[in-house]
Amino acid sequence: MCRKKVTKMPIKNRAIDNIIDKLEQKLPPEEQELRKQKKLAREQKEESDVKKLNMLIENAVRSGQRFLKVTDRWTPKEKEVFIKGVK
């Protein structure tokens, strides 16, 4: 568990990326292709999820919905909304 305050964005570790690339190159071609397809599918899903989230946020802002602020002390009703989710 990390106990330090996060102060900056993480930085890619090229050494680890290079090791993973070399290990993947030793895999059979079928396994390499499967890994590429899975990676592409994950990236496409992530992109789609981000677009959906942005669309939901834009719709909520346009309709005047109020957002819960993490830094504020929540009322019992707001806590209930957070736990149950917005429908």
HUVENNOR-V958706 format. One record per backbone hydrogen bond with DSSP energy under -1.0 kcal/mol. CO is the residue of the C=O (numbers start at 0). NH is the residue of the N-H. E is the energy in kcal/mol with one decimal. If there is no record, write none. Layout:
BEGIN
co={CO	CO}
nh={NH	NH}
e={E	E}
END
This chain:
BEGIN
co={12	13	14	15	16	17	18	19	20	23	27	28	29	30	31	32	33	34	35	36	37	38	39	40	41	42	43	44	45	46	47	48	49	50	51	52	53	54	55	56	57	58	59	60	74	75	76	77	78	79	80}
nh={16	17	18	19	20	21	22	23	24	26	31	32	33	34	35	36	37	38	39	40	41	42	43	44	45	46	47	48	49	50	51	52	53	54	55	56	57	58	59	60	61	62	64	63	78	79	80	81	82	83	84}
e={-2.3	-2.7	-2.0	-2.5	-2.4	-2.3	-2.4	-2.6	-1.8	-1.3	-2.3	-2.5	-2.3	-2.5	-2.2	-2.4	-2.4	-2.3	-2.5	-2.5	-2.4	-2.5	-2.5	-2.4	-2.6	-2.3	-2.4	-2.9	-2.3	-2.1	-2.4	-2.6	-2.6	-2.2	-2.5	-2.5	-2.6	-2.5	-2.3	-2.6	-2.6	-1.9	-2.5	-1.2	-2.4	-2.1	-2.1	-2.4	-2.5	-2.7	-2.2}
END
